[in-house]
Amino acid sequence: MVEAFAGWLSSQGWTVHAEVDVVDIVAEKDDRRLYVEVKAASTAPGLDVDTAIGQLVRRMPSEPDQSVAFALVVRDEPGSVEAAVRAPQRVLDLLAMALYAVGEDGSVRQLFGRS
């Protein structure tokens, strides 16, 4: 999934780096930086999503920075998607966090937010 999402970001004009400072993907485009956590299929998708959001929160700058955004990527299957979208939209907006799902075929769809 990391490779599929990284490829999709590249196709959108982002410069992509994998596994940077314990982050699955760091991408850069037009003086913006995107930090991405990817969670594959799991027997506990809710816990994995909560963990990923926590990992992203720990990487957030202490001061607001409009040039930095965050994304959580899950497998495009019902349990993972449901776990991801249960986060309140208000909170995701405050965190500047987008949600994406990656299908078995590598297709990417955005669930929430913008990057």
LOMISE-790782 format. One record per residue (C-alpha): residue number from 1; residue in one letter; x negated, y, z negated. Coordinates in steps of 0.05 Angstrom, whole numbers. Example, Ala and Ser with C-alpha at 12.3 -4.5 7.8 and 13.67 -1.06 7.14 Angstrom:
BEGIN
   nr  rest       X       Y       Z
    1     A    -246     -90    -156
    2     S    -273     -21    -143
END
This chain:
BEGIN
   nr  rest       X       Y       Z
    1     M       0       0       0
    2     V     -57      48     -14
    3     E     -83      38      57
    4     A     -14      46      87
    5     F       0     111      50
    6     A     -71     137      63
    7     G     -61     123     137
    8     W       6     160     136
    9     L     -25     220     101
   10     S     -81     221     153
   11     S     -29     221     208
   12     Q       2     282     175
   13     G     -64     320     178
   14     W     -91     306     108
   15     T    -164     288      95
   16     V    -159     227      51
   17     H    -206     199      -1
   18     A    -190     134     -38
   19     E    -208     117    -110
   20     V    -233     185    -132
   21     D    -242     195    -208
   22     V    -195     137    -223
   23     V    -141     166    -177
   24     D    -115     120    -121
   25     I    -116     175     -68
   26     V    -139     247     -66
   27     A    -120     283      -2
   28     E    -135     353      22
   29     K    -102     398      73
   30     D    -101     473      84
   31     D    -133     490      17
   32     R     -85     443     -19
   33     R    -101     381     -58
   34     L     -54     321     -69
   35     Y     -66     269    -123
   36     V     -31     203    -110
   37     E     -17     142    -154
   38     V       6      79    -118
   39     K      44      24    -154
   40     A      53     -42    -118
   41     A     108     -92    -130
   42     S     114    -113    -202
   43     T     156    -153    -250
   44     A     163     -89    -292
   45     P     173     -32    -242
   46     G     201      16    -295
   47     L     140       9    -339
   48     D      94      16    -278
   49     V     128      79    -255
   50     D     126     109    -325
   51     T      52      92    -330
   52     A      38     123    -261
   53     I      74     187    -280
   54     G      33     190    -344
   55     Q     -31     179    -304
   56     L     -14     237    -258
   57     V       5     282    -317
   58     R     -64     270    -347
   59     R     -96     295    -283
   60     M     -56     360    -280
   61     P     -92     425    -290
   62     S     -80     461    -355
   63     E     -58     524    -318
   64     P      -7     527    -261
   65     D     -41     518    -193
   66     Q       2     523    -131
   67     S     -53     490     -90
   68     V     -47     424    -128
   69     A       9     373    -120
   70     F      22     302    -142
   71     A      55     241    -112
   72     L      78     174    -137
   73     V      83     118     -85
   74     V     122      54     -98
   75     R     139      -7     -57
   76     D     203       4     -16
   77     E     245     -48     -53
   78     P     306     -36     -97
   79     G     274     -45    -166
   80     S     215       0    -153
   81     V     255      54    -118
   82     E     307      55    -173
   83     A     253      61    -226
   84     A     220     118    -188
   85     V     283     160    -176
   86     R     308     154    -248
   87     A     259     209    -267
   88     P     299     274    -274
   89     Q     292     319    -213
   90     R     281     379    -258
   91     V     220     346    -289
   92     L     193     324    -221
   93     D     201     396    -197
   94     L     164     423    -258
   95     L     108     374    -246
   96     A     105     388    -171
   97     M     112     314    -160
   98     A     138     280     -98
   99     L     162     207     -93
  100     Y     149     161     -34
  101     A     165      89     -17
  102     V     123      45      29
  103     G     156     -13      64
  104     E     128     -82      79
  105     D     114     -58     150
  106     G      74       2     125
  107     S     129      52     139
  108     V     133     111      92
  109     R     196     148      69
  110     Q     200     206      21
  111     L     247     196     -37
  112     F     240     264     -70
  113     G     199     329     -68
  114     R     149     355     -19
  115     S      75     349     -12
END
